[in-house]
Amino acid sequence: MRLVASAMSGPFFEIILDNCQSLAYIYISAIFKGVIMDLIEELRAVMKEKGFSADTMSKFIGCSARQVDRWVLGESKPTRVYQILIKKGIKKVKSL
């Protein structure tokens, strides 16, 4: 969505707004990327601490072992739904 102010319209002002939106997107993306990376690091740490394989951990999360491998190896990022399931799975494993 492009935001244009009526008092200061013109290509230069639009470029500035586009750049601000881009910077905001980059900043927000970096925050979410950090949150996801922290979650995956916690997943790795719990798996290592308990000696769990991807197969075992997948049963606590409710997904396939291959999907856990993809997250841990950085091949893919979990969706928001899986982020919630990973948090719940980690909590279950820590309570053992």
Secondary structure, 3 states (H helix, E strand, C coil): CCCCCCCCCCHHHHHHHHHHHHHHHHHHHHHHHHHHHHHHHHHHHHHHHHCCCHHHHHHHHCCCHHHHHHHHCCCCCCCHHHHHHHHHHHHHHHCC
